[in-house]
C-alpha cells in the first residue's frame, strides 16, 4: 500500500462487503458490532478529553426509546423520528454535561453512573409508555427514500456506512484545531485555557457528540430488532462499551472499531463455549473484566498502537506558505502594557503575595527573581489569569484582566514551570496549539473537514515558530521523544505561535544542561533583538543577569528591590535574602 488513505479505502470496502458474504447468523453479530462501534467511537473521544462515562448505554436507550415510541405510537416516519430522538438526546446530554463536567477525579464517573442508573430505572418504571421490563414490539422498520430496510444484510450495510463516516469524521477532527485542544484537556487544562481554549464548553461539546453517536446507535439498534426493552441499555452494557474503547485504543476512532469487533466476536464465542460446557449466566462479563485488567497493565494504549506500526505512516498535513497574519504592533514605545497594583493572595492564613505592585513596559526584558516560595509562580498565575487575587488588581493594556482563555487574544502568552506538552501530539501540533486563539474553526467544521485552509495556515505558523527557535527538523517527532531542553524550547515556540506582544517565561532553564542553556540564551537574545516584551522567572542568576534589562526581586511575597541588574546585585536586601555572598565571591 502506498498510502494510509489507500489502505483505508480497501479496508472500508472489505467491511462493506462482509454482510454479503457471511451466513445470516453472523450478519446479525456483525450488525451489533457496528452499532457498538458507533458508541465506542464517541467514548474514545471522551477518553481523549480525559472524561470517563459509565452512562453511554442510557444515551443509547434515549435514542432507541425516542425513535421507537414516536414511530410506533404516532406513525411518524422512522427516519424522521431517528433524527428527532438524536436531537432530543443531544439536548439532554448538554444539560447533564453542564452540570457534571465541572467535576474532576472520580466524581465525574460516579456522576455518569448515577444518571445511567436513573435513566435505566425510568425505562423500567414507565410501564404504560415504555412497556416496562416486557418491552414493546411491532416497531416499524427504518425507511430511506420510501424503501423499508427489512433486509438484514442491507441494514447492516447502512450501519457500517455510518460507522465508517464516523471514523472519517473523528479522524478529521483529530487533526484539526479543535482536536488538538481536545488532546490537551486530559492533563493540561490550565495550559489549554492559557492559549484560548474554553475548556468547559469544549468538554460539553465532546460529551454531547458522544451522546449523539450513542443515541444514533440506539435508534439503529431498535429498528434492527424491531423490538425494545430496557435490558440492552443497562449498566452492564455501559461497562462493555467502555471496555471496547479501552481495548481498541482510545487514541483513535479506528481503535474503537477494532475494540468493538474484538469484544463482540469474543462475547458470542464465549457464550457458545459456555453453552457447550453447560454453564449458564453471563460468564463472559468476568472474562471481559480480566481482559480489561490485562490490557491496562500490558497495553494501556490498547490494540491500535500495535496496528498503527504495521500500516503506512499518515502523510504530513500541508504546512507550507505564509502563516496567519501577525498583529500590528503599536508605536507607543515605553508604554505600560502590564500592571500589577497592590496584588495580594492568601491561602488561609498564609500570604503568598502581599501588596505587590510592578509594571512591564513595551520592549522591556524584565526578570522576576526570588528564593523558593517567594511567590513568583503565584504572581505569574495571577498575571496569566489562572488565579484571581484576593486583594488588589492587575491590568493588561489598560484594561482589567479578562478570563484566562481570553488573555492570549489580548496579546500575552506564556510557558510553564513544568513542561506541558501533549505527548500524543507531534512537536508541530503542540506548537500549532499556540495559534488556537488566532483561528476560528469550531467542532463541526473540524468534524466535516471544512477547516482545511485555516488549519494549513495554523500549521504554517507553527512551522515558522519552530524555524524561529531552530527546531524545524523535529517538527514531525513525537513531543514526548524530545529531551527536556528541546521540550522547553518547543514551549517557547508554542507561545510565539500565539503572536504575543508580551511573552511570559516561567523558569525556562530549569533542568537544562549547559549546552541547552546556551541555546536558550541565544533564543532569548534573538527575541530581545526583535523587541519582544518579556517577563522572565528564573533561578539561574548567570542567565538572568546576562539577558534582562531590569529585575524585580520577590521575597516572602513582597517586592524587596527593583532596578537594573547592577543595582539589584548591589542591594543589601537582595544579598541578604537571595544572592547571599555570591557577588563577593564572583569579585
N, C-alpha and C positions, 0 to 999 in steps of 0.2 A: 504494500500500500504506500502510495506516495504522500498522502496527507491524512491527517485525522478526519478531515471533512469527508474524504472518500470512504474511509473506514466506517464513519457514522452512517453514511448513506447505505452502505452494504448491510450493516447490522440492522438498520431500520427496515430495510426491505425484507430481511430474513424474519424479523419479528412479525411483520405484517403478513408474511406468507405462512407462518406457523399454523394459524387457525384452520387453514385449508388442507393441512397435511396430517393433523392429529386425529385420533379416534374421538368420538363425541364426548366421552367422559373427560378426557384430558383437555378438550376445548374449554369446558367449564372451569377446570383448575387454572388454565391459562388466563381466562377472563377474570377470575378472582385475583390472580397475581397482578394483573394490570390495574384493577381497582385499588388494591392495597398499595401498589407502587405510586399511584397518584397521591395518596395521603402521605406516604413516606417521603416524597419529594418536598412537600411542604414542611414536614418535620425536620428534614435535613437542613433546610434554610433556617428554621427556628434554632437548631443547634449551632449553626454558623454564627447566629446572633447572640449566642450564649443563653438561650431560653430552652427550658425543658418542659414539655407539655404532656400531661397524663390524661388529657381530656379530648384528644382528637377524635376518638370514636363517638363522643357525644355530638361533635360537629357533623360527623357522618350521619348520625341519627337525625339531626335537624334537617339536613338536606334531603334525606330519604323520606322522612315523615311529611315534610313540606310538599314535596312533589307528589307523593302517594295520595295524601288527603285531598289535595287540590284537584288532581286528575280523576280520582275515584268518586268524590262526593259532588264536585261542581262541574264535572265534564269538560274542564278546560284542557286544551291540547297539552299533551305530556311534555313536549319540548318547551312550551311556554312556561309551564309550571316548574320545570327544572331551572330555568333562568330565574324565575321569581324566588324560588326556595333558596337558591345560592345567594341571591342578593339579600334576602332576609337574614340568612346566616351571617353574612358579612356585617350587617348592622349589629346583630347580637354580639359577634366577636369583637367589634370595635368598642362596644360598651364594656364588655368583660375585660378587654385589653387595657382600656383607660383606667380601670380600677386596679387590676392585678399586676400590670407590667412595671409598676414603680417598686415592686417588691424585689428583694435580692436574696441570694443564697438559697436555702432550702424552702423558704416561704413561697416562692413562685411555683415550684412543682406541687406543693401542698395546696395552693390556691386552685391550680388547674385540676387537681384531683377532686377538690370539693365541687367545682361546677360540673365535672364529669359525673360524679355521683348524683348531683341534684337533677341534671337533665335526664340521666338514665332512670331515675325514680319517677320523673314526670312522664316518661314514655309508658311506664307500667301503670301509674296511678290514673292516667287519663283514659280510663277504660271505655267510656262512652264515645270518645273521639278517636283514640288510637287503637282500640281493640284490646288494650291491656296486654297481659302476657300471652294471650292466644293469638294476637296479631290480626292482620287484615289481608284478605285475598282479593282476587278479581281486579287487580291493578292494571290499567291499560298499558299496552306496550309503548315504548318510545317511538315516535314517528318523525321522520325527516322528509320534508318536501312531499308530504302527503302519503309516504310509504311507511307502513308499520314494520319495525325491525323485529320480526318474530323469529328469524333465523339466527341461531346461537353463533354461528361462525361469522356472519355479517356483523352481529352486535359486538362480538369480541374484537373484530377488526376496528370498529369505531372506537372501542375503549382504548386500544393500543395506539391509534392515531392521536387521540387526546393525550395519552401518556408521552408519546414522542414529542408532541408540540410543547408539553410542559417541560420536558427535559431541555428542549431547544431554548425556550424562554428563560429557564433558570440559568442555562449556560451563558446566554447573552447578559442576563442580569449580573452574573458573577464577574464579568469583565467590564462592567460599567462603573460610573461614578458612584451610584447607589450601592453596587455590590462591594466596592472597596470599603465604603462606610460600614456596611453590614459586617464585614470581616473584622472590623476594629471594635465592634460593640462588646464582644465577649470579655475581653481583658482590658481594654483601654478606653473606657467611656469618657474619662476626662480629656484624653488626647483627642478623641473624635470631636468632642464639643469645642475644643480649642481651635479646630480647623473648620468650624462652621456647621457641624452635623447636629441637627435637633434629635438627640438620641432617643428620647421618649417617643416622639412622633414616629421615628423610623421603626422602633420596636413594635409599635402598634400596627404599622403597615405590614411588617413581616408576619405578625400574628394573624391579621385579617386575611392576608394572602394564603397562609397555610390553612385557615379555616375554610376559605373559598374552595381550595382543592379538595379538602375533606368532604365538604357539602356536595361538590360535584361528584365525587366518588360515591357518596351515599345515594345520590339520585340515580346514578348509573347502576348501582347495586340493586336497588329496589325494582327497576324496570327490567333487569336481567332475570330476577326470580319471579317478579310479578306477585310478590307476597312480602309482607313486612311484619316483623315482631321485634321487641326490644333486645333480644339476646345477642344479635350480631354487633350491637353498639355498646357492649359492656366494658367495664374496666379492663377485663382480660384482653379484649381487642385493642384497647389503647396501649397496653404494655407490649402486645405483639407488634403493633405498628412502630413503637419506639425501638424495639429490638431490630426490626427490619432496617430502620435508618442507621442505627449504630453498626450493625453487622456489615451493611453495604459500604458505609463510609460517609459521614455527614458532610464531608468537604465537597461533595459532588452530587448533583441530581442523578447522574448515571449510576453512582454508587447506590443510591436509594432503590433504583430499579433492580440492580443486582441483588440487593438485600431482600427485596420482595420476592423475586423469583426463587432465591435460595431457600428462604424460610417457608414459602408456600409449598414448594416441592417437598421440603423436609417434613412439613406437617402431614401431608397426605401419605407420604412414605411411612412415617412413624405410625400413623393411625392404622395403616394396613398391617404393619408388623405386629403391633399390639393386639389387633383383632385376631391375627393368626395364633398368637400366644394365648388367646382367651382372656386378655386383660381388658377391663372396662374402665372408663374415666379419661380425663384429659391429661394423660401422662406426658404427652408431647410438650405441654407447658413447662414441665420440670426440665425436660431436655433443652427447651429454649432458654431457660434460666441459666443452665450450665453453659450453653453456647455463649450467652451474653457475658458471663464472668470470664470465660476463656478469651473471648475477643478483647475485652477491656484490658486484660493482663498481657496478652501476647500481641495483639494487633489493635491498639487503641484507636487507630485511624480507619479501621475497617478493611474491607477487601479491596476497595477502589485503588489505593496507592499501589498495591501489587499489580493490579490490572493495568494501571497507567504506565508502569515501567515497560510493558511489552507492546504498547501501542505508539504510533508516531507522535512526536512532540507537536504541540499546537504551534501554528505559525504565529510569530510575534505580531501584535496589533500594530497598525501604522502609527508611527510617531515622528515622521519626517516633517520638514517645512517649519514655518513660523508657528510659535505657540500663541497663547492667549495674549490679548493686548494688555500692556502694563499700564498701571495708573500714572497719571501725570503728576509729578511732584511739584508742590508749590515752591515759590522762590522766597518764602519767608524764612531766610536763614536765621538761625539762633532763636527761632520761636519755640515756646514751650509746647511740647507735644503731649507729655505725660506729667501729671502732677499728683502727688500723694499729700493730703493735708490732714495732719494730726490723726493718722490712721492708728487704730488700736484693735487688738484682737485678744480675747480672753478665752481660755479653755478652763471653765470652772473658776478656781481661784488663781490660776496661772496666767500671767500676762505674757503672751508670745510677742506682741508688739505694743509699744507704749508711746503714743503721740509721735509717730514717725512722719516727718514731712520731707519731701525731696522733689526735685524736678528733673526732667530729661528734655534737653533741647535738640532741635533738628541738627543732625550731623554729628552729634556727640558720640563718643565711645566711653561709657561710664562703667566702672567696676563697682560691684556691691560685694564687700568682703566682711568677714567676721568669723569668730570661732564657732565651732559646732554648737547648735542650739541658740544662736544669736537671733534667729528669726528671719533669715534670708529667704528660705523656701516659702515660709508663710507669707512674706511680703510679695514674693513672686506670684503666689496663688491669688492674692488679693488683686494685684495688677492685671493678671490674666483672666479674672472673673470667675475662677473656680471656687473661690471662697468669698464670703461677704464680711466686711469688717464689723466689729461690734461697736466701733466708735470712729468718727472722722469720715473722710470721703476721699475718693480718687476720681480724677477726670482724665479723659483721653480726647485730645483735640478740642479742649474747652467744653466738653460735654460729659455728663455723668457716664460712668462705665455701664455699658449695656450688658445683658445676659452673656454668658461665656461664649455661646455659639455665634454671637453677632460681633464680638470683638475683632475677629480676624477680618471681617468685612470692613471694619473701620480702618484697618491697615496695621495691625500688630500681630505678629506670630512668634512662637516660642519653641524651644526644645525642652527636654525634661531631664531632671537629675538622674533618673534611672531610665535607660533606653526603652523607648516604647515604639517598637516596630512590630508590625503584624507578621508573624513568621510564615503564615500561609501565602503571603503575597511576595512577589518579586521586589527587588530594590526599586525598579521603575514604578511599580504600582504603589509602593509605600510613599514614594515622593509625589506621585500624582494625587494622593490623598490630600496633600497640602494645597492643591488647586481646587478643592471641593467648593469653597465659598465663591470662587470666580466662575463657576459653571452653574447651570440651572436644571439640567435634565433630571427628572424625577424617577420614581419607581416604575411607572407604567412605560415611559419612553425607554428605560433600560431594559425592561422585560421584552418589549417588542423590537428592540434594536433600532429605535428611531433617534438615537443619540450619537450616531457614528462620527459625524463631523466634529461635534463638540468634544467627544471622547478623544478623537485624534489630536485636537488642539491641547487638551489637558495632558496627554502623554508626551506631546512635543514639548510642552512647557516643562514637564518633569525631566525630559532628556536634557534640555538646556540647563536646568538647575544642576544636574549631575555633571555636565561638562564644566560648569562654573566651579565646581568643587573637585574636579579631577577624578570622578568615579564613573564616567560613562561606560567604561569597559565592564563594569559589574552590573549593568542595568538589568540584565535578564537572570541574574543569580538570585537564589532564594535569600531573603533578608537574613534568615537565621544562620546561613552558612558563612556570613562575613565575620571577621574578627571584631572585637569591641571597638577598636579605633575607627574602623570604617563605618561601623554602625552609627557611631556618634556623628560622623561626617554626613551620613545619609540623613540623619535627623535635621542637620543644618540645611541640607538640600531641600528637604520637605518644607521647612519653614520658608525658604527662599521661593519655593513654588507658589506660595501664597501672595507673592509680590508685596511684602510688608514695607511700611515706612519705618516701623520700629521692630527690631529683632531682639527677643529676649533669649539669652543663652544661660541655661541652668547647669553649671558645672560640666561643661563640655569636655574638659581634660581629665575627669575622674577615671582612674583605672587605665589611663593610656601609657604606653611605653614612650621612651624619649623620642624615638623616630616618629611616632604617631603624633606627639605633641608638636614637633617641628612642622608637620603637615598642617595641623590645626592652626598654628601661629601664622603660617603662610596664607591660609584662607581668611583668617581674621584681618590680617593687614590688607588683603585684597579688598575685603568688604569695606574696610575703613577708607581705602583709597576711592571707593565708589560712593562714598559719603552716605553709607547706610547708617542709620541711627541705632546704636547697640547698647543694651544693658546686660552686663556680664556678671554672673555669680560664679566665683571660682575660688578654690583653696590654694592653687599653685601660684604663689606670690611672684615668682620669677616671670611666669607667663603674663600675669595681670599687669605687673609694672612695665613690661616691655610693650604693651599694646594700648592701654587705656589713656584717655585724656584727663579723666577726673575720677576720683574714688569717693565712695560713700562707705563708711565703716559702721557696722552694727555690733552692739554688744548687749546681751540680755534684753533684747527687744527695743533698745534705744539707739539713736544715732549719736555716736561719740565724736565723729570727725568727718569733714568733707573738704575736698580740695584736690590739688594736683598730686600725683604720686610722690613727688619730692616733699611736699608739705605734709602729707599723711605719714610718710616714713619718719618724719621728724617730730610728729606729735607725741607727747609723753603719754597721753591716754591710750593711744593705739599701741605704743611699745609695751605698755604695761598689760593691756588687755589681750593683745593678739600676737604682735610680732615679737614680743619679748626682746631678747638681745640679739636677734638675727642681724639687725642693721650694724651693730657694733662689730660683730664677728666678720661681716662682709667687708667692713672697712679695714 
